[in-house]
């Protein structure tokens, strides 16, 4: 197998994590909207936790992209 082909396959496998990140972010915001809809008084607490969850989930996406770029270009 050619080295370039192996790099492309490895980068593609590393980027599969982005599908999980998309599902995770969707679940976070769906739960946040549902919680605020059920109890609007809890909005300040729920919103902060939702943004924290979004940031941590988005960090996984950034790590996956960095690993894919490292595989491709280093």
Backbone as XML, in Angstrom:
<?xml version="1.0"?>
<chain id="A" units="angstrom">
  <residue number="1" name="UNK">
    <atom name="N" x="0.855" y="-1.184" z="0.000"/>
    <atom name="CA" x="0.000" y="0.000" z="0.000"/>
    <atom name="C" x="0.894" y="1.238" z="0.000"/>
  </residue>
  <residue number="2" name="UNK">
    <atom name="N" x="0.503" y="2.176" z="-0.792"/>
    <atom name="CA" x="1.245" y="3.426" z="-0.909"/>
    <atom name="C" x="1.114" y="4.241" z="0.383"/>
  </residue>
  <residue number="3" name="UNK">
    <atom name="N" x="2.173" y="4.978" z="0.730"/>
    <atom name="CA" x="2.167" y="5.776" z="1.954"/>
    <atom name="C" x="1.100" y="6.867" z="1.900"/>
  </residue>
  <residue number="4" name="UNK">
    <atom name="N" x="0.893" y="7.472" z="0.758"/>
    <atom name="CA" x="-0.126" y="8.524" z="0.635"/>
    <atom name="C" x="-1.526" y="7.951" z="0.856"/>
  </residue>
  <residue number="5" name="UNK">
    <atom name="N" x="-1.785" y="6.767" z="0.328"/>
    <atom name="CA" x="-3.095" y="6.144" z="0.518"/>
    <atom name="C" x="-3.324" y="5.821" z="1.992"/>
  </residue>
  <residue number="6" name="UNK">
    <atom name="N" x="-2.280" y="5.348" z="2.669"/>
    <atom name="CA" x="-2.409" y="5.043" z="4.095"/>
    <atom name="C" x="-2.672" y="6.308" z="4.903"/>
  </residue>
  <residue number="7" name="UNK">
    <atom name="N" x="-2.056" y="7.401" z="4.506"/>
    <atom name="CA" x="-2.310" y="8.671" z="5.195"/>
    <atom name="C" x="-3.752" y="9.120" z="5.023"/>
  </residue>
  <residue number="8" name="UNK">
    <atom name="N" x="-4.272" y="9.000" z="3.824"/>
    <atom name="CA" x="-5.660" y="9.411" z="3.585"/>
    <atom name="C" x="-6.643" y="8.535" z="4.365"/>
  </residue>
  <residue number="9" name="UNK">
    <atom name="N" x="-6.366" y="7.249" z="4.399"/>
    <atom name="CA" x="-7.237" y="6.347" z="5.155"/>
    <atom name="C" x="-7.170" y="6.665" z="6.647"/>
  </residue>
  <residue number="10" name="UNK">
    <atom name="N" x="-5.968" y="6.903" z="7.165"/>
    <atom name="CA" x="-5.811" y="7.243" z="8.579"/>
    <atom name="C" x="-6.494" y="8.551" z="8.945"/>
  </residue>
  <residue number="11" name="UNK">
    <atom name="N" x="-6.377" y="9.553" z="8.080"/>
    <atom name="CA" x="-7.039" y="10.829" z="8.336"/>
    <atom name="C" x="-8.558" y="10.665" z="8.284"/>
  </residue>
  <residue number="12" name="UNK">
    <atom name="N" x="-9.044" y="9.848" z="7.379"/>
    <atom name="CA" x="-10.484" y="9.600" z="7.302"/>
    <atom name="C" x="-11.005" y="8.899" z="8.539"/>
  </residue>
  <residue number="13" name="UNK">
    <atom name="N" x="-10.242" y="7.964" z="9.054"/>
    <atom name="CA" x="-10.645" y="7.276" z="10.280"/>
    <atom name="C" x="-10.628" y="8.237" z="11.467"/>
  </residue>
  <residue number="14" name="UNK">
    <atom name="N" x="-9.637" y="9.139" z="11.506"/>
    <atom name="CA" x="-9.562" y="10.107" z="12.605"/>
    <atom name="C" x="-10.745" y="11.068" z="12.594"/>
  </residue>
  <residue number="15" name="UNK">
    <atom name="N" x="-11.275" y="11.354" z="11.422"/>
    <atom name="CA" x="-12.359" y="12.326" z="11.302"/>
    <atom name="C" x="-13.725" y="11.699" z="11.591"/>
  </residue>
  <residue number="16" name="UNK">
    <atom name="N" x="-13.785" y="10.386" z="11.709"/>
    <atom name="CA" x="-15.051" y="9.730" z="12.052"/>
    <atom name="C" x="-15.586" y="10.246" z="13.381"/>
  </residue>
  <residue number="17" name="UNK">
    <atom name="N" x="-14.694" y="10.687" z="14.261"/>
    <atom name="CA" x="-15.113" y="11.222" z="15.561"/>
    <atom name="C" x="-16.033" y="12.423" z="15.409"/>
  </residue>
  <residue number="18" name="UNK">
    <atom name="N" x="-15.975" y="13.119" z="14.290"/>
    <atom name="CA" x="-16.817" y="14.294" z="14.092"/>
    <atom name="C" x="-18.299" y="13.932" z="14.026"/>
  </residue>
  <residue number="19" name="UNK">
    <atom name="N" x="-18.623" y="12.732" z="13.607"/>
    <atom name="CA" x="-20.023" y="12.311" z="13.598"/>
    <atom name="C" x="-20.549" y="12.216" z="15.029"/>
  </residue>
  <residue number="20" name="UNK">
    <atom name="N" x="-19.747" y="11.665" z="15.913"/>
    <atom name="CA" x="-20.139" y="11.588" z="17.317"/>
    <atom name="C" x="-20.254" y="12.955" z="17.955"/>
  </residue>
  <residue number="21" name="UNK">
    <atom name="N" x="-19.388" y="13.860" z="17.560"/>
    <atom name="CA" x="-19.445" y="15.227" z="18.087"/>
    <atom name="C" x="-20.741" y="15.908" z="17.650"/>
  </residue>
  <residue number="22" name="UNK">
    <atom name="N" x="-21.135" y="15.717" z="16.413"/>
    <atom name="CA" x="-22.387" y="16.309" z="15.942"/>
    <atom name="C" x="-23.589" y="15.790" z="16.697"/>
  </residue>
  <residue number="23" name="UNK">
    <atom name="N" x="-23.620" y="14.493" z="16.941"/>
    <atom name="CA" x="-24.720" y="13.907" z="17.714"/>
    <atom name="C" x="-24.696" y="14.425" z="19.146"/>
  </residue>
  <residue number="24" name="UNK">
    <atom name="N" x="-23.506" y="14.514" z="19.727"/>
    <atom name="CA" x="-23.385" y="14.995" z="21.100"/>
    <atom name="C" x="-23.842" y="16.427" z="21.272"/>
  </residue>
  <residue number="25" name="UNK">
    <atom name="N" x="-23.458" y="17.294" z="20.349"/>
    <atom name="CA" x="-23.875" y="18.699" z="20.428"/>
    <atom name="C" x="-25.381" y="18.808" z="20.251"/>
  </residue>
  <residue number="26" name="UNK">
    <atom name="N" x="-25.939" y="18.033" z="19.362"/>
    <atom name="CA" x="-27.391" y="18.030" z="19.199"/>
    <atom name="C" x="-28.112" y="17.594" z="20.459"/>
  </residue>
  <residue number="27" name="UNK">
    <atom name="N" x="-27.598" y="16.567" z="21.117"/>
    <atom name="CA" x="-28.205" y="16.109" z="22.371"/>
    <atom name="C" x="-28.087" y="17.156" z="23.472"/>
  </residue>
  <residue number="28" name="UNK">
    <atom name="N" x="-26.954" y="17.813" z="23.541"/>
    <atom name="CA" x="-26.758" y="18.836" z="24.578"/>
    <atom name="C" x="-27.773" y="19.956" z="24.422"/>
  </residue>
  <residue number="29" name="UNK">
    <atom name="N" x="-27.899" y="20.490" z="23.219"/>
    <atom name="CA" x="-28.808" y="21.621" z="23.029"/>
    <atom name="C" x="-30.272" y="21.196" z="23.092"/>
  </residue>
  <residue number="30" name="UNK">
    <atom name="N" x="-30.582" y="19.972" z="22.675"/>
    <atom name="CA" x="-31.960" y="19.489" z="22.805"/>
    <atom name="C" x="-32.347" y="19.370" z="24.270"/>
  </residue>
  <residue number="31" name="UNK">
    <atom name="N" x="-31.442" y="18.848" z="25.085"/>
    <atom name="CA" x="-31.719" y="18.731" z="26.518"/>
    <atom name="C" x="-31.807" y="20.104" z="27.166"/>
  </residue>
  <residue number="32" name="UNK">
    <atom name="N" x="-30.969" y="21.037" z="26.721"/>
    <atom name="CA" x="-30.991" y="22.379" z="27.295"/>
    <atom name="C" x="-32.308" y="23.094" z="26.970"/>
  </residue>
  <residue number="33" name="UNK">
    <atom name="N" x="-32.751" y="22.995" z="25.743"/>
    <atom name="CA" x="-34.014" y="23.629" z="25.358"/>
    <atom name="C" x="-35.178" y="22.983" z="26.107"/>
  </residue>
  <residue number="34" name="UNK">
    <atom name="N" x="-35.147" y="21.673" z="26.239"/>
    <atom name="CA" x="-36.206" y="20.984" z="26.965"/>
    <atom name="C" x="-36.232" y="21.388" z="28.438"/>
  </residue>
  <residue number="35" name="UNK">
    <atom name="N" x="-35.064" y="21.481" z="29.051"/>
    <atom name="CA" x="-35.003" y="21.849" z="30.468"/>
    <atom name="C" x="-35.479" y="23.281" z="30.686"/>
  </residue>
  <residue number="36" name="UNK">
    <atom name="N" x="-35.099" y="24.189" z="29.802"/>
    <atom name="CA" x="-35.534" y="25.584" z="29.944"/>
    <atom name="C" x="-37.023" y="25.696" z="29.665"/>
  </residue>
  <residue number="37" name="UNK">
    <atom name="N" x="-37.528" y="24.895" z="28.735"/>
    <atom name="CA" x="-38.959" y="24.909" z="28.458"/>
    <atom name="C" x="-39.786" y="24.398" z="29.628"/>
  </residue>
  <residue number="38" name="UNK">
    <atom name="N" x="-39.251" y="23.431" z="30.358"/>
    <atom name="CA" x="-39.989" y="22.889" z="31.508"/>
    <atom name="C" x="-39.891" y="23.788" z="32.728"/>
  </residue>
  <residue number="39" name="UNK">
    <atom name="N" x="-38.735" y="24.446" z="32.897"/>
    <atom name="CA" x="-38.542" y="25.287" z="34.078"/>
    <atom name="C" x="-37.756" y="26.538" z="33.675"/>
  </residue>
  <residue number="40" name="UNK">
    <atom name="N" x="-38.442" y="27.580" z="33.218"/>
    <atom name="CA" x="-37.744" y="28.782" z="32.757"/>
    <atom name="C" x="-36.917" y="29.468" z="33.846"/>
  </residue>
  <residue number="41" name="UNK">
    <atom name="N" x="-37.257" y="29.261" z="35.106"/>
    <atom name="CA" x="-36.500" y="29.908" z="36.184"/>
    <atom name="C" x="-35.091" y="29.326" z="36.316"/>
  </residue>
  <residue number="42" name="UNK">
    <atom name="N" x="-34.872" y="28.134" z="35.801"/>
    <atom name="CA" x="-33.557" y="27.494" z="35.901"/>
    <atom name="C" x="-32.647" y="27.853" z="34.734"/>
  </residue>
  <residue number="43" name="UNK">
    <atom name="N" x="-33.062" y="28.797" z="33.899"/>
    <atom name="CA" x="-32.296" y="29.131" z="32.706"/>
    <atom name="C" x="-30.845" y="29.527" z="32.988"/>
  </residue>
  <residue number="44" name="UNK">
    <atom name="N" x="-30.550" y="30.393" z="33.954"/>
    <atom name="CA" x="-29.137" y="30.772" z="34.148"/>
    <atom name="C" x="-28.236" y="29.582" z="34.479"/>
  </residue>
  <residue number="45" name="UNK">
    <atom name="N" x="-28.716" y="28.679" z="35.294"/>
    <atom name="CA" x="-27.899" y="27.515" z="35.661"/>
    <atom name="C" x="-27.780" y="26.536" z="34.491"/>
  </residue>
  <residue number="46" name="UNK">
    <atom name="N" x="-28.872" y="26.255" z="33.824"/>
    <atom name="CA" x="-28.872" y="25.283" z="32.723"/>
    <atom name="C" x="-28.082" y="25.814" z="31.534"/>
  </residue>
  <residue number="47" name="UNK">
    <atom name="N" x="-28.190" y="27.096" z="31.256"/>
    <atom name="CA" x="-27.482" y="27.671" z="30.109"/>
    <atom name="C" x="-25.971" y="27.576" z="30.301"/>
  </residue>
  <residue number="48" name="UNK">
    <atom name="N" x="-25.508" y="27.864" z="31.497"/>
    <atom name="CA" x="-24.070" y="27.769" z="31.757"/>
    <atom name="C" x="-23.548" y="26.354" z="31.598"/>
  </residue>
  <residue number="49" name="UNK">
    <atom name="N" x="-24.297" y="25.383" z="32.108"/>
    <atom name="CA" x="-23.885" y="23.984" z="31.957"/>
    <atom name="C" x="-23.950" y="23.537" z="30.495"/>
  </residue>
  <residue number="50" name="UNK">
    <atom name="N" x="-24.948" y="24.040" z="29.761"/>
    <atom name="CA" x="-25.056" y="23.684" z="28.342"/>
    <atom name="C" x="-23.887" y="24.214" z="27.536"/>
  </residue>
  <residue number="51" name="UNK">
    <atom name="N" x="-23.477" y="25.444" z="27.805"/>
    <atom name="CA" x="-22.339" y="26.022" z="27.091"/>
    <atom name="C" x="-21.048" y="25.299" z="27.466"/>
  </residue>
  <residue number="52" name="UNK">
    <atom name="N" x="-20.900" y="24.913" z="28.728"/>
    <atom name="CA" x="-19.728" y="24.144" z="29.144"/>
    <atom name="C" x="-19.687" y="22.795" z="28.427"/>
  </residue>
  <residue number="53" name="UNK">
    <atom name="N" x="-20.827" y="22.119" z="28.355"/>
    <atom name="CA" x="-20.889" y="20.848" z="27.638"/>
    <atom name="C" x="-20.583" y="21.011" z="26.161"/>
  </residue>
  <residue number="54" name="UNK">
    <atom name="N" x="-21.075" y="22.093" z="25.570"/>
    <atom name="CA" x="-20.785" y="22.368" z="24.167"/>
    <atom name="C" x="-19.288" y="22.572" z="23.955"/>
  </residue>
  <residue number="55" name="UNK">
    <atom name="N" x="-18.648" y="23.346" z="24.840"/>
    <atom name="CA" x="-17.218" y="23.622" z="24.692"/>
    <atom name="C" x="-16.392" y="22.347" z="24.822"/>
  </residue>
  <residue number="56" name="UNK">
    <atom name="N" x="-16.735" y="21.506" z="25.778"/>
    <atom name="CA" x="-15.978" y="20.265" z="25.956"/>
    <atom name="C" x="-16.190" y="19.309" z="24.787"/>
  </residue>
  <residue number="57" name="UNK">
    <atom name="N" x="-17.404" y="19.263" z="24.265"/>
    <atom name="CA" x="-17.679" y="18.400" z="23.117"/>
    <atom name="C" x="-16.989" y="18.930" z="21.867"/>
  </residue>
  <residue number="58" name="UNK">
    <atom name="N" x="-16.976" y="20.234" z="21.702"/>
    <atom name="CA" x="-16.318" y="20.837" z="20.547"/>
    <atom name="C" x="-14.808" y="20.632" z="20.618"/>
  </residue>
  <residue number="59" name="UNK">
    <atom name="N" x="-14.251" y="20.539" z="21.814"/>
    <atom name="CA" x="-12.822" y="20.279" z="21.951"/>
    <atom name="C" x="-12.462" y="18.921" z="21.358"/>
  </residue>
  <residue number="60" name="UNK">
    <atom name="N" x="-13.341" y="17.945" z="21.495"/>
    <atom name="CA" x="-13.097" y="16.629" z="20.900"/>
    <atom name="C" x="-13.002" y="16.753" z="19.376"/>
  </residue>
  <residue number="61" name="UNK">
    <atom name="N" x="-13.846" y="17.597" z="18.789"/>
    <atom name="CA" x="-13.802" y="17.803" z="17.340"/>
    <atom name="C" x="-12.484" y="18.451" z="16.926"/>
  </residue>
  <residue number="62" name="UNK">
    <atom name="N" x="-12.035" y="19.409" z="17.700"/>
    <atom name="CA" x="-10.767" y="20.056" z="17.367"/>
    <atom name="C" x="-9.602" y="19.082" z="17.485"/>
  </residue>
  <residue number="63" name="UNK">
    <atom name="N" x="-9.626" y="18.225" z="18.517"/>
    <atom name="CA" x="-8.571" y="17.219" z="18.651"/>
    <atom name="C" x="-8.587" y="16.264" z="17.462"/>
  </residue>
  <residue number="64" name="UNK">
    <atom name="N" x="-9.758" y="15.855" z="17.018"/>
    <atom name="CA" x="-9.854" y="14.941" z="15.870"/>
    <atom name="C" x="-9.301" y="15.602" z="14.607"/>
  </residue>
  <residue number="65" name="UNK">
    <atom name="N" x="-9.609" y="16.884" z="14.407"/>
    <atom name="CA" x="-9.088" y="17.570" z="13.227"/>
    <atom name="C" x="-7.580" y="17.748" z="13.300"/>
  </residue>
  <residue number="66" name="UNK">
    <atom name="N" x="-7.070" y="18.058" z="14.480"/>
    <atom name="CA" x="-5.610" y="18.201" z="14.624"/>
    <atom name="C" x="-4.923" y="16.877" z="14.342"/>
  </residue>
  <residue number="67" name="UNK">
    <atom name="N" x="-5.476" y="15.788" z="14.837"/>
    <atom name="CA" x="-4.871" y="14.468" z="14.566"/>
    <atom name="C" x="-4.924" y="14.165" z="13.084"/>
  </residue>
  <residue number="68" name="UNK">
    <atom name="N" x="-6.026" y="14.483" z="12.420"/>
    <atom name="CA" x="-6.118" y="14.245" z="10.966"/>
    <atom name="C" x="-5.095" y="15.083" z="10.208"/>
  </residue>
  <residue number="69" name="UNK">
    <atom name="N" x="-4.916" y="16.329" z="10.603"/>
    <atom name="CA" x="-3.936" y="17.187" z="9.925"/>
    <atom name="C" x="-2.504" y="16.697" z="10.193"/>
  </residue>
  <residue number="70" name="UNK">
    <atom name="N" x="-2.248" y="16.228" z="11.402"/>
    <atom name="CA" x="-0.927" y="15.679" z="11.700"/>
    <atom name="C" x="-0.653" y="14.456" z="10.842"/>
  </residue>
  <residue number="71" name="UNK">
    <atom name="N" x="-1.657" y="13.593" z="10.703"/>
    <atom name="CA" x="-1.474" y="12.400" z="9.863"/>
    <atom name="C" x="-1.216" y="12.786" z="8.414"/>
  </residue>
  <residue number="72" name="UNK">
    <atom name="N" x="-1.918" y="13.797" z="7.926"/>
    <atom name="CA" x="-1.778" y="14.172" z="6.518"/>
    <atom name="C" x="-0.484" y="14.923" z="6.212"/>
  </residue>
  <residue number="73" name="UNK">
    <atom name="N" x="-0.073" y="15.832" z="7.088"/>
    <atom name="CA" x="0.983" y="16.766" z="6.707"/>
    <atom name="C" x="2.290" y="16.620" z="7.469"/>
  </residue>
  <residue number="74" name="UNK">
    <atom name="N" x="2.384" y="15.675" z="8.395"/>
    <atom name="CA" x="3.664" y="15.522" z="9.117"/>
    <atom name="C" x="4.287" y="14.198" z="8.784"/>
  </residue>
</chain>
